[in-house]
Amino acid sequence: MFPLPDWVPLRDELRELEPYGAPQIRDVINLNVNENPYPPGPETVAAITRAVTDATSTLNRYPDREASELRDALAGYLGHGLTAERIWAANGSNEVMLHVLQAFGGPGRTAVSFAPTYSMYPEYARDTHTQWVTGQREDDFTVGVDRAVTLIGDEQPDVVLLASPNNPTGTALPLDTVKAVLDVAPGVVVIDEAYSEFRRAGTPTALELLDDHPRLLVSRTMSKAFALAGGRLGYLAADASIIDALRIVRLPYHLSAVSQATALAALRNSAELLARVDELRVARDDLAAWLRARGHEVADSDANFVLFGRFPDRHAVWQGLVDRGVLIRETGPEGWLRVSVGTPAEMAQFYQALEEVTA
């Protein structure tokens, strides 16, 4: 299928590329895309079913193009004095990020991040013709303040993208680092907090800085902690003027009535959906301790996954796990692998499979 035949008039810079996506393999335990392993509970399923049923009675009409009720509910969930005017929502945090690059990136503009980090960031830049510049994280995967300040000063980027906790390493950003970046960045600074609900006690959120920094954007998702990956709902908090800028580039009626109804029902049942978060934090810490006890190098994680290594041939380890019915992610720096936190039964199978592969 790829590369495409010459007669397909694709843009030249896309011709040798393949679509983004983690491997999808049937009949294995999926610990590769950082999903919440626990589905919505019965009360939430019933609430979403009722909400979607109600929404279907008006599917002949366009949905609320501003998603006003949903944005108000998201503001209430985040707290920090936020209101609907300071919230944006879209089809997953991927579309949120694409809106950001469409609005603030583009031809003649630059976006900066620090590797290793989320592999979609350069694709957002590519798709919006934004120049992409990557700095390097420190050996412990933190963002070095001096290195970040120097690169941002040299490049004068229009967009800075920083994930906290970072994917694929799980590393969270201290607020002092975020402040240092905000002090020197001439454009917008996006703190991607997709895994924020899983952070360890005492780890701050950049939401605390919003009121004092009008060009700070903090993005979140309902895909992870909310167990709503199939619902495709991401959102962002920022100054109201930033939100208005994003409204310029969004497609008309970009969030369907079904998506809005599903997300609203999930937010009303957030207590049930988030009930497993503490359990997953404990399982993550147990996973990290188990890996370290067996001599593996492990990155400190505030997310629902762990990056571990280092393997001379990580693909062989990955394949060995697949052969034993466990799918994890071959990503990050060379020699490292990433595993999502699963149910106790899934983790037991992973532990057994890894012991066999590395014996």
C-alpha positions in Angstrom: 0.0 0.0 0.0 2.8 2.4 0.8 4.6 4.1 -0.8 1.7 5.3 -3.0 1.9 4.9 -6.8 3.4 7.8 -8.7 0.0 8.7 -10.3 -1.4 9.7 -7.0 -0.9 13.5 -6.9 0.2 13.7 -3.2 2.3 16.6 -2.0 5.9 15.9 -2.5 6.9 16.1 1.1 4.3 13.5 2.1 5.1 11.0 -0.6 7.5 8.7 1.4 5.4 8.8 4.6 3.0 6.4 6.1 -0.1 7.2 8.3 0.5 7.6 12.0 -0.6 4.7 14.2 0.4 2.2 16.8 0.3 -1.5 15.7 -3.2 -3.1 16.0 -3.0 -6.8 16.5 -5.9 -9.1 17.3 -6.1 -11.6 20.2 -3.4 -10.0 22.3 -3.4 -8.0 25.5 -3.2 -4.3 24.5 -0.8 -2.4 26.7 0.5 -0.2 23.9 -1.7 3.0 23.6 -2.1 4.1 27.2 -5.8 3.4 27.4 -7.6 3.1 30.7 -8.0 -0.7 31.0 -11.4 -0.4 32.8 -14.5 0.4 30.7 -17.2 2.8 31.9 -19.3 1.3 34.7 -23.0 0.4 34.4 -24.3 3.7 35.7 -22.2 5.7 33.2 -23.1 3.4 30.3 -26.8 3.9 31.1 -26.3 7.7 31.4 -24.5 7.9 28.1 -27.1 5.6 26.4 -29.9 7.9 27.6 -28.0 11.1 26.5 -27.2 9.7 23.0 -30.7 8.4 22.6 -32.0 11.9 23.3 -29.5 13.4 20.9 -30.6 11.1 18.1 -34.1 12.7 18.1 -32.5 16.0 16.8 -29.9 14.6 14.4 -31.7 16.3 11.6 -30.4 19.6 13.0 -26.8 20.7 13.4 -25.3 20.5 16.8 -24.4 23.5 19.0 -21.4 24.7 17.0 -19.9 26.4 20.1 -20.5 23.4 22.4 -21.5 25.9 25.1 -23.0 23.4 27.6 -20.0 21.1 27.2 -17.5 23.8 27.6 -19.3 25.1 30.7 -19.2 21.6 32.2 -15.5 21.2 31.4 -14.7 24.5 33.1 -16.5 23.2 36.2 -14.5 20.0 36.1 -11.2 21.8 35.9 -12.0 24.5 38.5 -9.4 27.2 38.9 -12.0 29.9 38.3 -12.4 28.9 34.7 -15.5 29.7 32.6 -16.8 28.4 29.3 -15.3 31.3 27.4 -11.9 30.0 28.4 -12.4 26.4 27.3 -12.1 24.9 23.9 -13.1 21.3 22.9 -12.6 19.2 19.9 -12.4 15.6 18.6 -9.6 14.4 20.9 -6.6 16.4 22.0 -5.2 15.7 18.5 -7.7 18.0 16.9 -7.2 20.5 19.7 -3.4 20.6 18.9 -4.1 20.8 15.2 -6.3 23.8 15.8 -3.5 25.4 17.8 -1.0 24.9 15.0 -3.5 26.1 12.4 -4.1 29.3 14.4 -0.6 30.1 15.7 1.7 28.2 13.4 1.8 28.0 9.6 4.1 29.1 6.8 7.0 31.2 8.0 6.3 30.3 11.6 8.1 27.9 14.0 7.2 25.4 16.7 9.6 24.0 19.3 9.6 21.0 21.6 12.1 18.8 23.4 12.7 15.1 22.5 11.9 12.5 23.3 8.2 13.5 23.3 4.9 12.8 21.6 5.5 11.6 18.1 2.4 13.4 16.7 3.8 16.9 17.4 6.0 17.1 14.3 3.1 15.8 12.3 0.9 18.7 13.4 3.7 21.0 12.3 4.1 19.2 9.0 0.4 19.3 8.2 0.2 23.1 8.9 3.5 23.9 7.1 5.0 25.0 10.4 8.8 24.7 10.8 9.6 22.1 13.4 12.6 22.5 15.7 13.4 19.9 18.4 15.7 20.4 21.4 16.9 17.6 23.6 15.8 16.6 27.1 18.3 15.8 29.8 19.4 12.2 30.4 16.7 11.8 33.0 14.1 13.1 30.4 13.5 16.4 32.3 13.5 19.6 30.3 16.7 21.5 31.3 15.8 25.2 31.9 19.1 26.6 30.6 18.9 24.5 27.4 15.2 25.4 26.9 15.7 29.1 27.4 18.7 29.1 25.0 16.8 27.3 22.3 13.7 29.4 22.6 15.8 32.6 22.6 17.6 31.5 19.5 14.6 30.2 17.5 11.9 32.7 18.7 9.2 30.1 18.2 5.5 31.0 17.6 4.5 27.8 19.4 6.2 25.8 22.2 4.7 22.3 22.9 5.6 20.7 26.2 3.9 17.5 27.5 3.5 17.1 31.2 3.4 14.2 32.0 5.5 13.6 28.9 4.8 10.9 26.4 6.6 8.5 26.1 8.6 9.1 29.3 5.9 10.0 31.9 8.0 12.9 33.1 6.1 15.9 34.7 7.3 19.5 34.5 7.9 21.6 37.6 6.1 24.9 37.4 9.4 26.7 37.7 10.3 25.2 34.3 7.0 26.3 32.8 7.5 29.8 34.1 11.0 30.0 32.7 9.7 29.0 29.3 6.8 31.5 29.5 9.2 34.3 30.4 11.2 33.9 27.2 8.7 32.5 24.7 7.4 35.1 22.2 4.4 33.1 21.1 2.0 30.7 22.8 3.2 27.9 25.1 1.1 24.7 25.2 1.3 22.4 28.2 -0.2 19.1 27.1 -1.6 17.5 30.3 -3.3 14.5 28.7 -2.2 12.2 31.6 -2.6 14.8 34.3 -5.1 12.9 36.4 -2.5 10.1 36.9 0.2 12.4 38.4 1.6 11.7 41.8 0.6 13.6 44.9 2.3 17.0 45.0 2.8 17.2 41.2 1.4 20.5 40.1 -0.8 21.4 37.1 -0.1 24.3 34.8 -3.7 25.4 35.2 -2.4 27.2 38.3 -0.5 29.7 36.0 -3.3 30.5 33.6 -4.5 33.8 35.2 -1.0 35.3 35.1 0.0 34.1 31.6 -2.4 35.0 28.8 -0.4 33.1 26.2 -0.4 29.8 28.2 -2.6 27.0 26.9 -3.2 23.9 28.9 -4.7 20.9 27.1 -6.4 17.8 28.5 -8.3 14.8 27.2 -11.1 12.5 28.3 -9.5 9.5 26.5 -7.2 8.4 29.4 -8.4 8.8 33.0 -12.1 9.1 31.9 -11.9 5.8 30.0 -13.4 7.5 27.0 -10.8 6.9 24.3 -13.6 5.9 21.9 -15.5 9.1 22.6 -12.8 11.3 21.1 -13.1 14.4 23.3 -10.1 16.6 24.0 -10.2 20.1 25.4 -8.0 23.1 26.3 -8.0 26.0 28.8 -6.6 29.4 28.0 -7.4 33.1 27.9 -10.8 33.9 26.2 -9.0 35.7 23.4 -6.9 32.6 22.6 -10.1 30.6 22.5 -11.6 33.1 20.1 -8.6 32.6 17.8 -9.1 28.9 17.8 -12.7 29.4 16.8 -11.5 31.0 13.6 -9.8 27.8 12.3 -12.3 25.1 13.5 -14.5 23.5 11.0 -18.3 24.3 11.2 -20.1 22.1 13.7 -16.9 20.1 14.3 -18.2 18.4 17.5 -21.2 16.2 16.7 -24.3 16.2 18.9 -23.5 12.6 19.8 -20.0 13.5 20.9 -21.2 16.4 23.0 -24.0 14.3 24.6 -21.5 11.5 25.4 -19.0 13.9 27.0 -21.6 15.7 29.0 -22.9 12.4 30.4 -19.4 11.3 31.2 -18.7 14.5 33.1 -21.9 14.1 35.1 -20.6 10.6 36.1 -17.0 11.6 36.6 -16.9 10.1 40.1 -17.6 6.6 38.7 -15.2 7.1 35.7 -12.3 8.4 37.8 -12.7 5.8 40.6 -10.0 3.6 39.2 -7.4 6.4 38.9 -5.9 5.8 42.3 -5.8 2.1 41.7 -3.9 2.7 38.4 -1.4 5.0 40.1 -0.6 2.2 42.5 -0.3 -0.3 39.7 2.0 2.0 37.8 4.3 2.4 40.8 4.2 -1.4 41.4 5.1 -1.9 37.7 8.1 0.5 38.0 9.3 -1.2 41.1 9.0 -4.7 39.6 11.0 -3.6 36.5 13.7 -2.0 38.6 14.0 -5.1 40.8 14.8 -7.1 37.7 17.6 -4.8 36.6 15.8 -2.7 34.1 16.2 1.1 33.8 12.9 2.9 34.4 11.9 6.5 33.8 10.0 8.1 36.7 6.4 8.3 35.6 3.4 10.5 36.5 1.3 8.9 33.7 -0.5 5.6 33.3 2.5 4.0 31.6 6.2 3.2 32.2 9.2 3.6 29.9 11.8 1.0 30.5 15.0 -0.4 29.0 17.7 -0.6 27.9 17.7 -3.4 25.4 20.4 -4.1 22.7 17.6 -5.2 20.5 14.3 -3.8 21.7 12.4 -5.1 18.7 13.3 -8.6 19.6 11.9 -8.1 23.1 8.8 -6.4 21.6 8.3 -9.3 19.2 8.9 -11.9 21.9 6.1 -10.3 24.0 3.7 -10.2 21.0 4.4 -13.9 20.5 3.3 -14.5 24.0 0.1 -12.5 23.6 1.2 -9.1 25.0 1.4 -5.9 22.9 3.4 -3.0 24.2 4.9 0.0 22.4 8.3 0.2 20.6 8.8 3.9 21.0 11.0 6.5 22.6 14.8 6.5 22.6 16.6 3.6 21.0 16.7 0.6 23.4 13.6 1.6 25.4 10.0 0.2 25.4 6.8 1.6 26.9 4.1 -0.4 28.6 0.7 0.9 29.7 -0.8 -0.1 33.0 -3.4 -2.8 32.7 -5.7 -4.8 34.9 -4.1 -7.1 37.5 -4.6 -10.1 35.2 -3.0 -8.2 32.2 -0.1 -7.1 34.3 0.5 -10.7 35.5 0.6 -11.9 31.9 3.0 -9.1 31.0 5.3 -9.9 33.9 5.4 -13.6 33.0 6.0 -12.9 29.3 8.8 -10.4 30.0 10.5 -12.8 32.3 10.4 -15.5 29.6 11.7 -13.1 26.9 14.5 -11.8 28.9 15.5 -15.0 30.7 
